Amino acid sequence: QPQHVVNGKKCVNFASFNFLGLLDNARVKVAALASLKYGVGTSGPRGFYGTFDVHLDLEDRLAKFMKTEEAIICSHGFATIASAIPLTPREATLCL
């Protein structure tokens, strides 16, 4: 238990790994199970982690927002410089 009564006072047990009492929280359990789908890392670069549905959804939303046919997201600036920019530009391509 995260809390104990000591000399009539309610105290938090900070020596416990469960001092916040989250181990029995239903919302935390649901979130932990949901995290198994994508993991808890950055999920980038795609060449290492693969492409997830959330990558494609973000690119679709970004393209609609920017009013373009397509969009590409990269995990960091160097990935953009090294791969996306040299491979994709053609006439009327906007690189941000």
Sequence and secondary structure as in RCSB ss.txt:
>XXXX:A:sequence
QPQHVVNGKKCVNFASFNFLGLLDNARVKVAALASLKYGVGTSGPRGFYGTFDVHLDLEDRLAKFMKTEEAIICS
HGFATIASAIPLTPREATLCL
>XXXX:A:secstr
  EEEETTEEEE TTSTTTT  TT HHHHHHHHHHHHH SS    HHHH   HHHHHHHHHHHHHHT S     S
SHHHIIIIIHHHS  TT    
